[in-house]
Amino acid sequence: MNINIQTVHFEADFKLLDYVTKKTEKLNTFHDQVLKVDVFLKLDNVVHKIKDKIVEIRVHVPKHNFFVKASSKSFEESFDMAFDSMINQIKRKKEKLTIA
């Protein structure tokens, strides 16, 4: 599995990148053919004092791509929400494949 983390409008510290990488590696437990994962960490409302932290996750598996987006006041919270949503998408897709 290839994990690609990109930051937009800021430079991420090691702790955040490590957190994202460790959690992302757990996707293999839900789908055994994950080819590539793209994680985008973005700061929104850069001109305002209150900055929303946006996380987008794109997971590439054979014959299908999954995409989720979440935002909150911290990257960890945004990532956790997006990650939970991604797991639900993958589980739903696998259930449909086993039923069909």
ChimeraX attribute file (.defattr): number of C-alpha atoms within 10 A of each C-alpha:
attribute: neighborCount
match mode: 1-to-1
recipient: residues
	/A:1	15
	/A:2	11
	/A:3	14
	/A:4	13
	/A:5	14
	/A:6	14
	/A:7	14
	/A:8	12
	/A:9	10
	/A:10	11
	/A:11	9
	/A:12	13
	/A:13	8
	/A:14	9
	/A:15	9
	/A:16	12
	/A:17	14
	/A:18	11
	/A:19	12
	/A:20	20
	/A:21	16
	/A:22	10
	/A:23	12
	/A:24	19
	/A:25	14
	/A:26	12
	/A:27	19
	/A:28	12
	/A:29	10
	/A:30	14
	/A:31	15
	/A:32	10
	/A:33	13
	/A:34	18
	/A:35	14
	/A:36	15
	/A:37	23
	/A:38	17
	/A:39	22
	/A:40	17
	/A:41	26
	/A:42	20
	/A:43	18
	/A:44	15
	/A:45	11
	/A:46	12
	/A:47	7
	/A:48	8
	/A:49	7
	/A:50	11
	/A:51	15
	/A:52	18
	/A:53	20
	/A:54	22
	/A:55	26
	/A:56	19
	/A:57	23
	/A:58	17
	/A:59	21
	/A:60	18
	/A:61	17
	/A:62	9
	/A:63	5
	/A:64	8
	/A:65	13
	/A:66	15
	/A:67	16
	/A:68	18
	/A:69	18
	/A:70	18
	/A:71	21
	/A:72	15
	/A:73	13
	/A:74	13
	/A:75	20
	/A:76	16
	/A:77	16
	/A:78	20
	/A:79	28
	/A:80	15
	/A:81	17
	/A:82	21
	/A:83	23
	/A:84	11
	/A:85	17
	/A:86	21
	/A:87	17
	/A:88	13
	/A:89	15
	/A:90	17
	/A:91	14
	/A:92	11
	/A:93	14
	/A:94	14
	/A:95	11
	/A:96	9
	/A:97	9
	/A:98	7
	/A:99	6
	/A:100	6
